[in-house]
Amino acid sequence: MFVNNIPYKTYLAESEIPNAWYNLRADMKVKPAPLLNPGTGKPLTAEELTPIFCEELVKQELDNDTRFFPIPKEILDFYKMYRPSPLVRAYCLEKVLDTPARIYYKFEGNNTSGSHKLNSAIAQAYYAKQQGLKGVTTETGAGQWGTALSMACAYLGLDCKVFMVKVSYEQKPFRREVMRTYGASVTPSPSMETEIGKKILAEHPGTTGSLGCAISEAVEVAVKNPGYRYVLGSVLNQVLLHQSIIGLEAKAAFDKIGVRPDVIIGCAGGGSNLGGLIAPFMGEKLRGEADYRIIAVEPASCPSFTRGKFAYDFCDTGMICPLAKMYTLGSGFIPSPNHAGGLRFHGMSTVLSQLYHDGLMEARAVEQTSVFEAAELFARSEGILPAPESSHAIRVAIDEALKCRETGEEKDILFGLTGTGYFDLKAYEQFNDGKMTDYIPTDEDLAKGFAGLPKIDA
Ligand SMILES: *Cc1c(COP(=O)(O)O)cnc(C)c1O
């Protein structure tokens, strides 16, 4: 469909899919702070990381200088099954909002896993296979990452062991069964299969688990079993690198139609989709070639950027993972149980944390009922049922478009639509029944998490 000679969906040709990932760190004047060894307090070396992560991924993790990493042909072939992803002009939403703004979204939900996580899952599984490993371990919360990884592992013939936060394992059986269908083994966390799991269960019998705890278990199993490594679906530099495919495609499509977005908006859990979406645009901003307003959107119930501290912290509850300097609520922070919409990690990518700290991007916290109002409006106007996570970005895109209605400005607004919400219908049910509530942690709630921050002066 063509309106005003602009394609409704701006696909690139298959041959126009970028063939290298872009490493934003190469253009950062202030580099993200290095990961530290929690034992010594010294920056982690490649030798220390290789027992945990695949060799090639360690190189990508530590490389702050190489601007482009060629995408191996096997990964490009896999990408071609579901990429390029659509860049869509939201004409119907614009009409409903009666705004002069032009709204675009980059839709990453058009693959079976239903989110952008597949972009990094296939890359990480590929490098594990290349290294001759037997399998990988990981954690998953609601299950999007576990699903993406199990798809990638099935494709490459790798074993996949997933520790799933117990409350999700019990309450979200559908994603669990998708993972098992793709051949992954799924264990509710905390479990009796690991030392850290046993310890946590002894200290907190009946606990429903957390992402931080599941990470500790997955790392332990990877380190103890020969032929296994640990993989992670967000937060890490390597994941942002793989996700740069989102932004590179968006930039290429915009260049094709002669549009330059004024505002770029993305939801932020650990930062991977946002880091990927903004990568080439932020690169131009860092090199002084163009300026963009960039907004990270997070839940008011898990406000790492807007109320967190920029400090070294553990990425996991078990405190066995490296220390990362990031905006954090403390590794002991657990969002209130009524929080429905993902994005519940206590920390944030070190790359995005540094950019935010340096004033190169903004952040906004939104409450979940307003997020689901935005999701409903989007579903009814654009037809896609959005993931609750993605709907955080929709909320702020709508707010920005409404501001344009006030001012009459014809801004070009881009947001990342990271996935679909078919497995989040319990949350939609709560919203539809009028039973969804908002919880904003008090300063005292947050103080408990900050009290557990490690004392590091780096
Ligand atoms: C995992 C996920 C997110 C949040 O993770 P980031 O690493 O911050 O991108 C957002 N949307 C969807 C659909 C997800 O599955």
The ligand as an SDF file (V2000), in Angstrom:
LIG
                    3D

 15 15  0  0  0  0  0  0  0  0999 V2000
   13.5040   -8.9230   26.3330 C   0  0  0  0  0  0  0  0  0  0  0  0
   12.5930   -7.9750   25.7110 C   0  0  0  0  0  0  0  0  0  0  0  0
   12.7130   -6.5890   25.9190 C   0  0  0  0  0  0  0  0  0  0  0  0
   13.7150   -5.9640   26.8390 C   0  0  0  0  0  0  0  0  0  0  0  0
   15.0420   -6.3060   26.6870 O   0  0  0  0  0  0  0  0  0  0  0  0
   16.1620   -5.2890   26.1640 P   0  0  0  0  0  0  0  0  0  0  0  0
   17.4180   -6.0300   26.3080 O   0  0  0  0  0  0  0  0  0  0  0  0
   16.0950   -4.0700   27.0230 O   0  0  0  0  0  0  0  0  0  0  0  0
   15.8270   -4.9940   24.7700 O   0  0  0  0  0  0  0  0  0  0  0  0
   11.8450   -5.7520   25.2610 C   0  0  0  0  0  0  0  0  0  0  0  0
   10.8790   -6.2240   24.4610 N   0  0  0  0  0  0  0  0  0  0  0  0
   10.7230   -7.5490   24.2480 C   0  0  0  0  0  0  0  0  0  0  0  0
    9.6080   -8.0060   23.3600 C   0  0  0  0  0  0  0  0  0  0  0  0
   11.5670   -8.4660   24.8550 C   0  0  0  0  0  0  0  0  0  0  0  0
   11.4080   -9.7650   24.6500 O   0  0  0  0  0  0  0  0  0  0  0  0
  1  2  1  0
  2  3  1  0
  2 14  2  0
  3  4  1  0
  3 10  2  0
  4  5  1  0
  5  6  1  0
  6  7  2  0
  6  8  1  0
  6  9  1  0
 10 11  1  0
 11 12  2  0
 12 13  1  0
 12 14  1  0
 14 15  1  0
M  END
$$$$
